[in-house]
Amino acid sequence: MKMSLRQLFAPAFLAVALMPLAFTAQADHHDGQGMDREAMKERMEERRQEVYQRAELSEEQQAALDEAHAEHREAVLALREEHQARVAEILSEEEQQALSNAMHEMLAEYRQERGHGGHGKRGHHDDAAHEMNAE
């Protein structure tokens, strides 16, 4: 079975197309000013369907990609829970809070240095701090 370049790279293109939406939604949720979860899911689904249409994917390919995405999401959530449990074994709640506070301070300093004073859209530099802060 031969795959065209379009079919081969469709999952990567989908991920790239959805990434800005995911970062925006994550930043909005983090600030407490985001849209509700259902509206976000609906918007992401609309965006995914548009990407599928532009890539001219068959319904079978779309279903397979949706299944792969769901499996990936479940695996990431399970890994995050495992990581959080390990951090809880290493640090007390107070130490976790101190780590979180230190990361927030460093992020604020970084934003000031770069001229990003507000809590708007996040760039890729902010993601590492956010990931560690999730603990």
Protein Blocks (a to p, Z undefined) as FASTA:
>chain_A
ZZdfklmmmmmmmmmmmmmmmmmmmmmmmnopaccfklmmmmmmmmmmmmmmmnopafkl
mmmmmmmmmmmmmmmmmmmmmmmmmmmmmpcfklmmmmmmmmmmmmmmmmmmnopablcd
cdfklmmmmmmmmZZ
